[in-house]
Amino acid sequence: MPKATANLTDELAIHGGPKAKTTPYGTGSKYGPEEEREVIAALRQGTLFYAFGQKTKALCSRFSELYGLAHATATSSGTAAIHVALGCAGVGPGDEVIVTPITDMGSVIGILYQGAVPVFADMEPYTFAPDPESIAARITDRTRAIVVVHLAGNPAKMDRIMAIARERGVAVIEDCAQAWLTEYQGRKAGTFGAMGCFSLNEFKHISAGDGGLVGTNNPELARLAALWADKCYDRTSKVRDPWFLAPNYRMNELTAAVSLAQLEKAAAIVERRSVLGRKLTAGITGLPGVVPLEEQRGGRCSFWFYMFRIDPAAVGVGRDEFVAALKAEGVACEAGYIQDVVYKYRLFREKSAFPHSRWPFEDPRTGKVVEYPDGLCPTAEEIIRTCVWMPLNQWFTDRDVEEAAAGIAKVARHFAAAKGGRA
Ligand SMILES: Cc1ncc(COP(=O)(O)O)c(C=O)c1O
């Protein structure tokens, strides 16, 4: 694609000039006749219970096939999938689990429910992936697991992270909620760690409203996952004798039916998003004060969303002013992704995960409280301050991306020129 061009004298739309984005974004419907057929077939089974019907079984086997994994367990959400994986990894009270702080609460909820303490590792500045060396530095003798978040669909450096984890005897759980069919060194994200966790919530690459999957090659972990997702009831036996506390995280047959149809669409969806994401990167590379998303070297990003960063010193304005101008150009974007790094959420500030208790942040034996000070993960905090989030999906047209890139170029060049240095 030719580099987005904009005349330096272009009047910004926020100042009354013409908008860079002149056409409405492409849209589409994610559910169609394929999902309808599967749902009707599920209803006609006469049961919607996963253990009696065929849809959840078919989903697990199709997912396993797609990922080249031996086993899969379906869950009610991605959050549930991660909680199940943490349980299977033996995470319990007093343990520490390493995770990165720009993510959904779903990455940390299971850690807290297990009575373990989330320990936050820093991130790479432009891939937004976990920084392997920061992970290594935060491993202690209490670390039981690492939850590796493949944020925005950009893969983490799994070779390095697996080497660190192996050396230190720590389990790796991959959070692939945003990373359907993401690859690293020719291998799918979700197949490196002990378990890979996926989300089927309404907003993900593929969706069933809500739902999740946990994949593994380890038969013992798979056996545990089935128990973990279903109240520790062994559905293969008539004997009911739960031996640990497991929630009801079951998927139902309607959800599985929709998921099954969606799974067949995943490859095309991810392919299109990858093309658009790379096109956007090419279109905004080299602009003053704009740092595009850096696709992980040796990886294939599935672009659940697009995120770039502003260098306020180079562009001459702060991120929020930049975004206000970009929005006025008609470009869909937001200042920031999540409001703040996860450890600055109220739950962490006030240690209020559970009522009338500071558990698990306070160790009842020693009275020691885990703190999450400002500057704990400086790069992640800097990302939060300077990132611009943009939606990206398979219905966007090439023109949508070209106009968005032109809008970014127009705003960046305008502000940089106004600052004094010509772009
Ligand atoms: C990185 C990440 N992890 C976990 C989750 C949790 O998934 P779910 O919403 O299906 O519980 C999400 C969902 O937004 C996510 O983006």
The ligand as an SDF file (V2000), in Angstrom:
LIG
                    3D

 16 16  0  0  0  0  0  0  0  0999 V2000
   -6.8610  -11.4710   27.5620 C   0  0  0  0  0  0  0  0  0  0  0  0
   -8.1680  -11.9590   28.0790 C   0  0  0  0  0  0  0  0  0  0  0  0
   -8.1780  -12.9370   29.0010 N   0  0  0  0  0  0  0  0  0  0  0  0
   -9.3180  -13.4290   29.4920 C   0  0  0  0  0  0  0  0  0  0  0  0
  -10.5490  -12.9510   29.0820 C   0  0  0  0  0  0  0  0  0  0  0  0
  -11.7740  -13.5110   29.6880 C   0  0  0  0  0  0  0  0  0  0  0  0
  -12.6170  -14.0890   28.7480 O   0  0  0  0  0  0  0  0  0  0  0  0
  -14.1940  -14.1520   28.9990 P   0  0  0  0  0  0  0  0  0  0  0  0
  -14.7420  -12.7680   28.7900 O   0  0  0  0  0  0  0  0  0  0  0  0
  -14.6810  -15.1330   27.9830 O   0  0  0  0  0  0  0  0  0  0  0  0
  -14.3930  -14.6360   30.3840 O   0  0  0  0  0  0  0  0  0  0  0  0
  -10.6020  -11.9410   28.1300 C   0  0  0  0  0  0  0  0  0  0  0  0
  -11.8890  -11.3930   27.6790 C   0  0  0  0  0  0  0  0  0  0  0  0
  -12.0880  -10.2410   27.4530 O   0  0  0  0  0  0  0  0  0  0  0  0
   -9.3870  -11.4280   27.6090 C   0  0  0  0  0  0  0  0  0  0  0  0
   -9.3750  -10.4530   26.6920 O   0  0  0  0  0  0  0  0  0  0  0  0
  1  2  1  0
  2  3  1  0
  2 15  2  0
  3  4  2  0
  4  5  1  0
  5  6  1  0
  5 12  2  0
  6  7  1  0
  7  8  1  0
  8  9  2  0
  8 10  1  0
  8 11  1  0
 12 13  1  0
 12 15  1  0
 13 14  2  0
 15 16  1  0
M  END
$$$$
